[in-house]
Amino acid sequence: MLLNEKSELTNKEIIEMGSRALIKELGYSGFLRFIRFIEGSGKDDYLKTSDEIFDSMSVNEIYENAKNYWEETK
């Protein structure tokens, strides 16, 4: 699909294509987490949220988890 063809898509088509791409990359649970995060992003402080998520983890643990995730999803 050429770039100008993509610009002619309806909003519904863009949402459907974007949703499929996110599901392909993140899986259904990751997609839902992403949507919940984006919908609530105006209400939450990103830094506070990330502090809560990674509070009990060291930098090395975060790195290892990310590395393992990417290796498993190849």
C-alpha positions as a Markdown table, in Angstrom:
| # | Residue | x | y | z |
|---|---|---|---|---|
| 1 | Met | 0.0 | 0.0 | 0.0 |
| 2 | Leu | 1.4 | 3.4 | -1.0 |
| 3 | Leu | 1.7 | 6.2 | 1.5 |
| 4 | Asn | -1.0 | 8.3 | -0.2 |
| 5 | Glu | -3.4 | 5.2 | -0.2 |
| 6 | Lys | -3.0 | 5.1 | 3.6 |
| 7 | Ser | -4.0 | 8.7 | 4.0 |
| 8 | Glu | -7.3 | 7.9 | 2.2 |
| 9 | Leu | -8.3 | 5.4 | 4.9 |
| 10 | Thr | -11.3 | 6.2 | 7.1 |
| 11 | Asn | -10.8 | 6.7 | 10.8 |
| 12 | Lys | -12.5 | 3.3 | 11.4 |
| 13 | Glu | -10.1 | 1.6 | 9.0 |
| 14 | Ile | -7.1 | 3.2 | 10.7 |
| 15 | Ile | -8.3 | 2.1 | 14.1 |
| 16 | Glu | -8.9 | -1.5 | 12.9 |
| 17 | Met | -5.4 | -1.7 | 11.3 |
| 18 | Gly | -3.7 | -0.1 | 14.3 |
| 19 | Ser | -5.5 | -2.5 | 16.6 |
| 20 | Arg | -4.4 | -5.5 | 14.6 |
| 21 | Ala | -0.8 | -4.3 | 14.5 |
| 22 | Leu | -0.8 | -3.8 | 18.3 |
| 23 | Ile | -2.4 | -7.2 | 18.9 |
| 24 | Lys | 0.2 | -8.8 | 16.6 |
| 25 | Glu | 3.1 | -7.2 | 18.6 |
| 26 | Leu | 1.7 | -7.2 | 22.1 |
| 27 | Gly | -0.8 | -10.0 | 22.2 |
| 28 | Tyr | -4.4 | -9.5 | 23.4 |
| 29 | Ser | -3.5 | -8.8 | 27.0 |
| 30 | Gly | -0.8 | -6.4 | 26.1 |
| 31 | Phe | -3.1 | -4.6 | 23.7 |
| 32 | Leu | -5.7 | -4.2 | 26.4 |
| 33 | Arg | -3.1 | -2.9 | 28.9 |
| 34 | Phe | -2.0 | -0.4 | 26.2 |
| 35 | Ile | -5.5 | 0.8 | 25.6 |
| 36 | Arg | -6.3 | 1.2 | 29.3 |
| 37 | Phe | -3.0 | 3.1 | 29.8 |
| 38 | Ile | -3.7 | 5.4 | 26.8 |
| 39 | Glu | -7.3 | 6.1 | 27.8 |
| 40 | Gly | -6.2 | 7.0 | 31.3 |
| 41 | Ser | -3.0 | 8.8 | 30.4 |
| 42 | Gly | -4.6 | 12.2 | 31.0 |
| 43 | Lys | -5.5 | 11.2 | 34.5 |
| 44 | Asp | -2.3 | 9.6 | 35.7 |
| 45 | Asp | 1.2 | 10.9 | 36.1 |
| 46 | Tyr | 3.5 | 8.8 | 33.9 |
| 47 | Leu | 6.5 | 9.1 | 36.4 |
| 48 | Lys | 4.3 | 8.0 | 39.3 |
| 49 | Thr | 2.9 | 5.1 | 37.3 |
| 50 | Ser | 6.4 | 3.9 | 36.3 |
| 51 | Asp | 7.7 | 4.3 | 39.8 |
| 52 | Glu | 4.8 | 2.0 | 41.0 |
| 53 | Ile | 5.5 | -0.6 | 38.3 |
| 54 | Phe | 9.3 | -0.8 | 38.8 |
| 55 | Asp | 9.4 | 0.1 | 42.5 |
| 56 | Ser | 10.8 | -3.2 | 43.8 |
| 57 | Met | 13.0 | -3.9 | 40.7 |
| 58 | Ser | 16.7 | -3.1 | 40.2 |
| 59 | Val | 17.9 | -1.7 | 36.9 |
| 60 | Asn | 19.5 | -5.1 | 36.2 |
| 61 | Glu | 16.2 | -6.9 | 36.8 |
| 62 | Ile | 14.3 | -4.5 | 34.4 |
| 63 | Tyr | 17.0 | -5.1 | 31.8 |
| 64 | Glu | 16.9 | -8.9 | 32.2 |
| 65 | Asn | 13.1 | -8.9 | 32.0 |
| 66 | Ala | 13.2 | -6.8 | 28.8 |
| 67 | Lys | 15.9 | -8.9 | 27.3 |
| 68 | Asn | 14.1 | -12.1 | 28.0 |
| 69 | Tyr | 10.8 | -10.7 | 26.7 |
| 70 | Trp | 12.4 | -9.7 | 23.4 |
| 71 | Glu | 14.2 | -13.1 | 23.0 |
| 72 | Glu | 11.0 | -15.0 | 23.6 |
| 73 | Thr | 9.0 | -12.9 | 21.1 |
| 74 | Lys | 11.4 | -13.2 | 18.2 |
